[in-house]
Amino acid sequence: MTILPSQGSRVGRLQSAALPSTVTAGILLMLASITLYSCLDALAKWTVTVYAAAQFLLIRSTTSIAVLLPFVARNNFAALRNVPRPGLQVARVALSITEVMLFFTAVYYLPLAETITCYLSSPIIVVALSALFLGEKVGWRRWLAVLAGFIGVVIAMRPEAASISFGALIALAGAFCSAVLMIVTRQLRGTSQTFLAFSQISGTLLFGAVVAPFQWVTPQWPHVGIFLVAGIVSVVALLCVNRALMLAPASVLAPFKFTAILWAALFGYLAFGDVPRLTTIVGAAIIVSAGLYIFMRERKLAREEPVVTPQPA
């Protein structure tokens, strides 16, 4: 079949136009997942004062599996067959379980905002690892934007030497696991999103089922309802972040995790009575500016992609 020059130009324009919309969709999905996960983080902070983390994970994961099961069952469980790179899939589940438990441990020892601050070191780790292991090109402007966002976190939280505690070290370890989890998920972008979500939640369900019986506290019925809603929210958040990593490079999405500090400050005020300081407001402004810069820069680069005109065949 012969492709006329006018047709080829039109195809090229469509291809180049598709890129910015894809990256934009990935960024918006990442922002949505951060918002939902921030709600779950605040709930986790409250939960560990009353219930064991494994118990919360068991109830939440059971609900999440129930929500996902009809999608997994479609086409005779096709999503669970012929899964690529099984070793990497197992490593991803193990990373997910480790990261969740490190977070619950950290919020037990630290205020929510301090824990989130430590976790916000993960975007810098993601940018470095994506350049090393994914071959993604990370320009100096993006590096500067990421560093600016991290400086914003430092200003917002005003860390002191005394804050380098056991809890902070646990949170930093969790941040590293979170960064590696993003990289591995990006490497598995050819895998069914349903399987990615199902396997990750199944891992936390299994962990909760093994550990929770030894730490069980009979929950009140209103709390059970909260845990069930958390299960539904966690599924939506997980699907959002997995889809985002299918659509956009990890090094592009990572800096937007800085926006979690905004939610931490808001929930800290609403749920725990923490009043944001002036430094928090200034730092938040820097964080938002860095994220918006990367967002606009990616759109500009996408629009500047050369138009590809297929040669006549």
MOJO-V217925 format. One record per backbone hydrogen bond with DSSP energy under -1.0 kcal/mol. NH is the residue of the N-H (numbers start at 1). CO is the residue of the C=O. E is the energy in kcal/mol with one decimal. If there is no record, write none. Layout:
# MOJO-V217925
nh = {NH/NH}
co = {CO/CO}
e = {E/E}
This chain:
# MOJO-V217925
nh = {8/9/10/11/12/13/14/15/16/17/18/21/22/23/24/25/26/27/28/29/30/31/32/33/34/35/36/37/38/39/40/41/42/43/44/45/46/47/48/49/50/51/56/57/58/59/60/61/62/63/64/65/66/67/68/69/72/73/78/80/81/89/90/91/92/93/94/95/96/97/98/99/100/101/102/103/104/105/106/107/109/110/115/116/117/118/119/120/121/122/125/126/127/128/129/130/131/132/133/134/136/143/144/145/146/147/148/149/150/151/152/153/154/155/156/157/158/163/164/165/169/170/171/172/173/174/175/176/177/178/179/180/181/182/183/184/185/186/187/188/189/191/196/197/198/199/200/201/202/203/204/205/206/207/208/209/210/211/212/214/215/224/225/226/227/228/229/230/231/232/233/234/235/236/237/238/239/240/241/242/243/244/245/247/248/253/254/256/257/258/259/260/261/263/264/265/266/267/268/269/270/271/272/274/281/282/283/284/285/286/287/288/289/290/291/292/293/294/295/296/297/298/299/300/301/302/303/304/305}
co = {4/5/6/7/8/9/10/11/12/13/14/17/18/19/20/21/22/23/24/25/26/27/28/29/30/31/32/33/34/35/36/37/38/39/40/41/42/43/44/46/47/47/52/53/54/55/56/57/58/59/60/61/62/63/64/65/68/69/74/77/78/85/86/87/88/89/90/91/92/93/94/95/96/97/98/99/100/101/102/103/105/106/111/112/113/114/115/116/118/119/121/122/123/124/125/126/127/128/129/130/130/139/140/141/142/143/144/145/146/147/148/149/150/151/152/153/154/160/161/163/165/166/167/168/169/170/171/172/173/174/175/176/177/178/179/180/181/182/183/184/186/188/192/193/194/195/196/197/198/199/200/201/202/203/204/205/206/207/208/211/212/220/221/222/223/224/225/226/227/228/229/230/231/232/233/234/235/236/237/238/239/240/241/243/244/249/250/253/254/255/256/257/258/259/260/261/262/263/264/265/266/267/268/268/277/278/279/280/281/282/283/284/285/286/287/288/289/290/291/292/293/294/295/296/297/298/299/300/302}
e = {-3.0/-2.6/-1.7/-2.5/-2.8/-2.5/-2.2/-2.4/-2.6/-2.2/-1.5/-1.0/-2.0/-2.5/-2.7/-2.3/-2.1/-2.3/-2.6/-2.3/-2.1/-2.4/-2.2/-2.4/-2.3/-2.1/-2.2/-3.0/-2.1/-1.5/-1.9/-2.5/-2.1/-1.9/-2.5/-2.2/-1.6/-2.7/-2.2/-1.1/-2.2/-3.5/-1.9/-2.6/-2.2/-2.1/-2.6/-2.8/-2.0/-1.7/-2.2/-2.7/-1.9/-1.9/-2.2/-2.3/-2.1/-2.5/-1.1/-1.5/-1.4/-1.8/-2.3/-2.1/-2.1/-1.9/-2.5/-2.4/-2.1/-2.4/-2.3/-2.7/-2.2/-2.2/-2.2/-2.0/-2.3/-2.2/-2.4/-2.6/-1.1/-2.4/-2.2/-2.6/-2.1/-2.0/-2.1/-1.5/-1.5/-2.0/-1.4/-2.8/-2.5/-2.1/-2.8/-3.0/-1.5/-1.6/-3.4/-1.0/-1.9/-2.0/-2.3/-2.2/-2.6/-2.6/-2.5/-2.2/-2.2/-2.5/-2.1/-1.7/-2.3/-2.6/-2.6/-2.4/-2.0/-1.9/-1.5/-2.1/-2.2/-2.2/-2.3/-2.4/-2.1/-2.2/-2.2/-2.0/-2.2/-2.5/-2.2/-2.5/-2.4/-1.8/-1.9/-2.7/-2.4/-2.2/-2.0/-1.4/-1.3/-2.4/-2.3/-2.4/-2.7/-3.1/-1.8/-2.4/-2.4/-1.7/-1.4/-2.3/-2.6/-2.2/-2.6/-2.5/-1.7/-2.3/-2.6/-1.5/-2.0/-2.0/-1.9/-1.7/-2.5/-2.2/-2.2/-2.2/-1.7/-1.5/-2.5/-2.4/-1.5/-2.0/-2.6/-2.4/-2.6/-2.1/-2.2/-2.4/-2.3/-2.3/-1.9/-1.3/-2.1/-1.9/-2.5/-1.5/-2.2/-1.7/-1.4/-1.8/-1.8/-1.2/-2.5/-2.2/-2.0/-3.1/-2.3/-1.7/-2.6/-2.9/-1.0/-2.7/-1.7/-2.6/-2.8/-2.4/-1.9/-1.8/-2.3/-2.7/-2.1/-2.5/-2.3/-2.6/-2.2/-2.0/-2.2/-2.7/-2.7/-2.4/-1.6/-2.2/-2.6/-2.2/-2.0/-1.4/-1.1}
